[in-house]
Amino acid sequence: MSLITHLQHKQVLVLGLGMSGLSCVRYLTEQGVRFAVNDSRENPVDSTWFKQTYPNVNLVIGHWDASLIAQADVIIVSPGVNLNEATIASNISENCQVLGDVELFFQCVNEHQIATKVIAVTGSNGKSTVVSLLAHIARELHIKAQLAGNIGVPVLDTLNTLLSDDIDCLILELSSFQLETLKSMRATAATVLNISDDHLDRHVTIENYQAIKQRIYHQSQSIIFNRDDALTYPNKLTATQKVSSFGSDVAQTDEFGLVNSAQGLQLMFGQQVLLPISQLPIAGIHNALNCLAALALGYQLGWPLGAMVKALTSFKGLAHRCEKIISHDAITWINDSKATNVGATLAAIEGLAKAKTAEQKLILIAGGDGKGADFSPLKQAIDHHIDYLITLGKDGAQLAALTAEAQRVHSLEQAVFMAKQQASQGDIVLLSPACASLDMFKNFAARGECFIQAVHQVNRDSVQEVSND
């Protein structure tokens, strides 16, 4: 019996109606599968539009429906839905099959024997940068690649393209939430970039979080780990799996690393010099490691190393990830709103600290919803590298407690104004929250846009003051 035939004989429930949930709705409707949809939010979509577009789908919103959950034979759960939530956990029947959209996708891929190569990337930080780098490299090498998963297109929306054999490589960014329900992936190469204290409000312990991240290794032919992060080392391997690595130290044969030379730090492949990091368009040691990870993954797919290195130099970087804001005040304003956890902020601080001069001040704006994270690992970096700390948001007080010099504010606009007062020409102001944004904003992108607008406004105000004088 095919997968779709199997589903047509089952009570199917889509749990959660975000981007991935809607992609499941589209796919199941196309396949003629009858199903229901449940979301606890009052208005996850326009209900009138949904009922007009999908008149045969039972949509229940505003609460988790215990009856629908209990009756389901198959639940397709969105990544943002916590299966441990009381109403959900207590009503899922013992024989119910629970899977995510990525698992459903790979079950379809395997059933149709689709041979497209898959690169899978996870990690607490840098995964969006690495998959975007890979997509950029593929374009430069004229390789037909599709970016999907936790970034870009939901995976089920790529199925028709894969079935028509138009794609050479599928590049997937996978979150821990997606990996929780994934077991059928057959990746060509996969990496865990790094692991830091993140999402412990859902995963509870760092050990559990690590185990979930490492599920990506169990479903890949080649494994690339980070030599700088012991939590990324594979915990078990099969005899047929290939293993490689990247790191900030000297690389061994067929591995990627860094070497300090008279020309500065160099990207290396074994003993082969690839490129000075000064020629990379994205700054900081953490981004040099992201570049090495992308090269290591592409290399496992047989992409030519020289062409990949050349392609790195034309990469433009990502919005809200260590993004320099254009200003005319001789202050370097950096929008790192996508730094939603401690590890990301640590990477940004340390990466910038290594690049700045002794005369430059580094001012940090941080805070938001810490998701239960331990902020103490930031204390040493703040003490050594941050000249002035401004905090805001739900857990701003916890961050402010890391140093006696911190200043708390109530809005991002106020934080930017205060940073402007503290900064002189040549200084760096970094928004790197170490927290999620949902206590104050729709998402990290909205927070980043607010920061950009506040920087532009404070500069306009400064110009106006000068003209009034």
C-alpha positions in Angstrom: 0.0 0.0 0.0 1.4 3.4 -0.9 1.8 6.2 1.7 -1.1 8.2 0.2 -3.4 5.2 0.0 -2.5 4.5 3.7 -3.4 8.0 4.7 -6.7 7.9 2.8 -7.8 5.1 5.1 -6.9 7.0 8.3 -8.1 9.8 10.5 -5.5 12.5 9.7 -5.0 15.6 11.8 -2.7 18.6 10.9 -1.6 20.2 14.2 -0.5 23.8 13.8 -1.2 26.1 10.9 2.0 28.1 10.2 4.0 27.9 7.0 4.7 24.2 7.3 1.1 23.4 8.4 -0.3 25.2 5.3 2.1 23.3 3.1 0.7 20.1 4.6 -2.8 21.3 3.9 -1.9 22.0 0.2 -0.2 18.7 -0.2 -2.9 16.5 1.4 -5.6 18.3 -0.5 -3.8 17.7 -3.8 -3.5 14.0 -2.9 -7.2 13.7 -2.1 -6.6 12.9 1.6 -9.4 13.8 4.0 -8.1 15.5 7.1 -8.8 18.0 9.9 -6.7 21.0 11.1 -6.3 22.2 14.7 -4.4 25.3 15.9 -4.6 26.8 19.5 -4.2 30.4 18.2 -7.4 32.5 17.6 -6.4 33.7 14.1 -3.5 31.6 12.6 -5.0 32.3 9.1 -7.9 34.2 7.6 -10.7 31.8 8.4 -12.9 33.1 5.5 -10.2 32.6 3.0 -9.3 29.1 4.4 -12.9 27.9 4.2 -13.4 29.2 0.7 -10.1 27.6 -0.5 -10.4 24.3 1.5 -14.2 23.8 1.9 -13.9 20.1 2.8 -11.4 20.6 5.6 -12.6 20.8 9.2 -10.7 23.7 10.8 -10.8 24.1 14.6 -8.9 27.1 16.0 -8.6 28.9 19.3 -7.8 25.9 21.4 -6.3 22.4 21.2 -9.2 20.1 20.5 -8.9 17.0 22.7 -11.5 15.0 20.7 -9.8 15.6 17.4 -6.4 14.7 18.8 -7.8 11.5 20.5 -9.5 10.3 17.3 -6.5 10.8 15.1 -4.6 7.8 13.6 -2.0 10.1 12.1 -1.0 13.5 13.4 1.2 15.8 11.2 2.6 18.2 13.7 4.1 21.6 12.9 7.6 22.3 14.3 6.4 25.1 16.6 3.9 22.8 18.3 5.1 21.3 21.6 3.9 17.7 21.8 4.4 17.8 25.6 1.7 20.4 26.0 -0.8 18.8 28.4 -3.9 18.7 26.2 -1.9 17.2 23.3 0.2 14.7 25.3 -2.7 13.3 27.3 -4.9 12.7 24.3 -2.6 11.2 21.6 -3.6 7.5 21.4 -1.1 4.8 21.9 -1.3 3.7 18.2 -1.3 7.2 16.7 1.5 7.9 14.2 3.1 11.3 14.9 5.3 12.9 12.2 6.4 16.3 11.0 6.2 17.7 7.5 9.9 16.9 6.9 9.3 13.3 7.8 6.2 13.1 5.6 8.3 14.6 2.8 11.1 12.0 3.1 8.6 9.1 3.3 7.3 10.4 -0.1 10.8 10.9 -1.5 11.8 7.3 -0.5 8.5 5.8 -1.9 9.1 7.6 -5.2 12.8 6.7 -5.2 13.8 10.3 -5.8 17.6 10.3 -6.1 18.2 14.1 -5.5 21.3 14.7 -3.3 20.4 16.2 0.1 22.6 18.4 2.3 21.2 18.8 5.8 22.3 21.5 8.2 21.5 22.0 11.9 23.0 23.8 14.9 22.1 26.4 17.5 23.7 29.1 15.4 24.8 29.8 11.9 22.6 27.3 10.0 20.8 30.0 8.0 24.1 31.5 7.0 25.6 28.1 6.0 22.6 26.9 3.9 22.4 30.4 2.2 26.2 30.1 1.5 25.6 26.7 0.0 22.7 27.9 -2.2 24.9 30.8 -3.3 27.8 28.5 -4.1 25.5 26.2 -6.1 24.2 29.1 -8.2 27.8 30.2 -8.9 28.7 26.7 -9.9 25.5 26.3 -12.1 24.2 23.5 -9.9 20.4 23.4 -9.7 19.8 23.6 -5.9 16.7 24.2 -3.9 16.8 25.7 -0.4 14.1 24.5 1.9 13.2 23.5 5.5 13.5 25.9 8.3 14.4 28.6 5.8 12.9 29.4 2.4 10.3 27.0 1.0 8.5 24.3 3.2 9.9 20.9 2.0 6.5 19.5 0.8 6.3 22.4 -1.7 9.4 21.1 -3.4 8.1 17.6 -4.1 6.6 18.3 -7.5 9.9 19.9 -8.6 11.9 16.9 -7.4 9.6 14.5 -9.1 10.1 16.3 -12.4 13.9 15.8 -11.9 14.8 19.5 -12.2 16.9 19.7 -9.0 20.4 18.4 -8.5 20.6 19.1 -4.8 18.2 19.9 -2.0 19.8 22.1 0.8 17.9 21.7 4.1 18.1 23.8 7.2 16.6 21.7 10.0 15.7 22.9 13.5 15.7 20.7 16.6 11.8 20.8 16.4 11.9 19.3 12.9 14.5 16.7 13.9 12.3 15.5 16.8 10.0 13.7 14.4 12.5 12.9 11.6 13.7 9.3 11.0 13.4 8.7 7.2 15.9 11.2 5.8 18.7 9.8 3.6 21.1 12.8 3.3 24.3 12.7 1.3 26.0 15.0 3.8 25.0 16.6 7.1 26.4 18.7 9.9 25.7 19.9 13.4 27.5 23.3 13.4 27.4 23.9 17.1 25.3 23.3 20.2 24.6 25.9 22.9 22.0 26.5 25.5 18.8 27.0 23.4 15.2 26.0 23.5 15.5 24.4 26.9 12.1 25.6 27.7 11.0 22.8 25.4 13.9 20.3 25.4 14.6 20.7 29.2 18.2 19.5 29.3 21.3 20.2 27.1 21.8 16.5 26.9 18.3 15.9 25.4 18.9 18.9 23.0 22.2 17.4 21.9 20.6 14.0 21.3 17.9 15.5 19.1 20.4 17.5 17.1 22.6 14.4 16.5 19.6 12.6 14.9 20.7 14.3 11.7 23.9 12.2 11.8 22.0 9.0 12.0 20.3 9.8 8.6 23.3 10.8 6.5 26.1 9.1 4.5 28.7 11.7 5.4 29.1 13.6 8.7 30.8 16.9 9.2 31.3 18.0 12.8 32.9 21.1 14.5 36.2 20.3 16.2 35.8 23.4 18.4 32.5 22.1 19.9 32.7 18.7 21.6 28.8 18.5 21.7 28.9 18.2 17.9 31.2 15.1 17.9 29.1 12.1 16.5 28.0 9.9 19.4 27.8 6.8 17.2 28.7 5.8 13.6 28.0 3.0 11.2 30.8 1.3 9.3 29.8 2.9 6.0 29.6 6.5 7.2 32.3 9.0 6.2 33.4 11.6 8.8 35.1 14.9 8.3 35.4 18.2 10.3 36.0 21.9 10.4 37.5 24.1 13.1 39.6 27.1 14.0 42.7 25.0 14.5 45.2 23.5 12.0 43.4 21.1 9.7 44.5 17.5 9.1 44.4 15.9 5.7 41.0 16.2 4.0 39.7 18.5 6.8 39.1 22.2 7.0 40.7 24.7 9.4 42.4 28.0 10.0 46.1 29.0 10.1 47.6 32.3 11.2 50.2 33.5 8.7 52.0 36.8 7.8 49.0 37.6 5.7 46.6 37.0 8.6 44.2 34.2 9.2 43.7 31.8 6.2 41.1 29.3 5.4 42.8 26.0 4.9 42.0 22.5 3.5 44.7 20.3 5.1 47.9 22.1 4.2 46.4 23.9 1.2 45.8 27.6 1.6 42.3 28.5 0.3 41.7 32.2 1.1 42.5 34.9 3.7 39.5 35.6 5.9 40.0 39.3 5.2 38.6 38.5 1.7 35.4 37.0 3.1 32.4 39.4 2.8 31.0 38.3 6.2 33.1 39.3 9.3 34.2 37.5 12.4 35.8 34.1 13.2 32.3 32.6 13.6 31.5 33.4 10.0 34.9 32.0 8.9 33.8 28.7 10.5 30.5 28.9 8.7 32.4 29.3 5.4 34.5 26.2 6.3 31.4 24.2 7.1 29.8 25.1 3.8 33.0 24.1 1.9 33.2 20.8 3.8 29.6 20.0 2.9 30.0 20.9 -0.8 33.3 18.9 -0.9 31.4 15.8 0.2 29.1 16.2 -2.8 32.0 16.5 -5.2 31.7 20.2 -5.8 35.1 21.6 -7.1 36.9 23.2 -4.2 38.6 26.1 -6.1 35.3 27.2 -7.6 33.6 27.0 -4.2 36.3 29.2 -2.6 35.9 31.8 -5.4 32.1 31.8 -4.9 32.5 32.6 -1.2 33.9 36.1 -2.0 30.7 37.2 -3.7 28.3 36.1 -0.9 26.2 39.1 0.4 25.3 37.7 3.9 21.9 37.6 5.6 19.6 40.2 6.8 19.5 40.5 10.6 22.6 38.4 11.0 25.6 40.6 11.8 24.3 43.0 9.2 25.9 46.4 8.9 23.5 49.3 8.7 24.3 52.1 6.4 24.7 55.3 8.4 26.5 58.5 8.1 27.7 59.1 11.6 31.0 57.1 11.5 29.5 54.7 14.0 29.3 51.0 13.0 25.7 49.9 13.7 25.3 46.1 13.5 21.9 44.4 13.4 22.2 40.8 14.7 18.6 40.4 15.7 18.6 36.8 14.5 20.9 36.1 17.5 18.1 34.6 19.6 20.2 32.6 22.0 23.3 33.0 24.1 25.6 31.1 21.8 24.8 33.4 18.8 25.5 36.5 20.9 28.7 35.1 22.2 29.8 34.4 18.6 29.0 37.9 17.5 30.8 39.5 20.5 33.9 37.4 20.2 34.0 37.7 16.4 33.8 41.5 16.5 36.1 41.8 19.4 38.9 40.1 17.5 38.4 42.4 14.6 38.2 45.8 16.3 41.0 48.0 17.5 41.8 48.8 21.1 40.5 52.4 20.6 37.1 51.3 19.5 34.3 50.8 22.0 31.9 47.9 21.6 28.3 48.7 22.9 25.9 45.8 23.2 22.1 46.0 23.1 20.5 42.7 24.4 17.4 41.3 25.9 14.0 39.8 25.1 12.5 36.4 26.0 15.4 34.2 27.1 13.3 31.0 26.8 14.7 29.7 30.2 18.4 30.0 29.1 21.3 30.5 31.4 22.9 33.9 30.6 26.0 33.3 32.8 28.2 32.2 29.8 27.9 35.8 28.5 29.5 37.4 31.7 33.1 36.8 30.8 32.6 38.1 27.2 30.8 41.2 28.5 33.5 41.8 31.1 36.3 41.5 28.6 34.8 43.0 25.5 31.7 45.1 26.1 32.2 48.8 27.1 28.6 49.5 27.7 25.6 47.2 28.0 22.0 48.2 27.4 19.2 45.7 28.1 15.5 45.5 27.5 12.6 43.1 27.3 11.2 40.3 29.5 14.6 39.0 30.7 16.5 42.3 30.4 17.0 42.4 34.2 18.8 39.0 34.1 21.2 40.3 31.5 21.7 43.6 33.3 22.7 41.7 36.4 25.8 40.3 34.6 27.6 43.7 35.1 27.3 46.7 37.3 27.5 49.0 34.3 24.4 47.9 32.5 21.5 50.3 31.7 17.9 49.0 31.4 15.4 50.6 28.9 11.8 49.9 27.9 12.0 50.1 24.1 14.5 49.4 21.3 14.2 53.0 20.2 15.2 54.1 23.7 18.2 51.7 23.6 19.3 53.1 20.2 19.1 56.6 21.5 21.1 55.7 24.6 23.7 53.9 22.5 24.0 57.0 20.3 24.8 59.1 23.4 27.5 56.7 24.5 29.2 56.1 21.1 31.9 58.1 19.4 33.1 58.0 15.8 34.6 54.7 15.1 32.8 52.8 17.8 30.6 49.7 17.2 27.0 49.3 18.4 25.8 45.8 18.3 22.2 44.6 18.6 22.6 40.9 19.5 19.7 40.1 21.9 20.6 36.5 23.1 16.8 36.2 23.4 13.8 35.5 21.3 11.7 38.5 20.2 8.1 37.4 20.9 7.8 39.4 24.2 8.0 42.7 22.2 7.9 41.9 18.4 6.2 39.6 15.9 9.6 37.9 15.2 13.3 38.6 15.0 13.0 40.2 11.6 10.5 42.8 12.9 12.9 43.5 15.8 15.7 44.0 13.3 13.6 46.3 11.1 12.7 48.3 14.2 16.4 48.6 15.1 17.3 49.8 11.6 14.5 52.4 11.6 15.6 53.6 15.1 19.2 54.0 13.9 18.0 56.0 10.8 15.8 58.1 13.0 18.4 58.9 15.6 20.8 60.0 12.8 18.1 62.2 11.3 17.5 63.8 14.7 21.2 64.4 15.1 21.4 66.1 11.7 18.4 68.2 12.6 20.0 69.3 15.9 23.1 70.4 14.0 21.2 72.4 11.5 19.2 74.1 14.3 22.4 75.1 15.9 
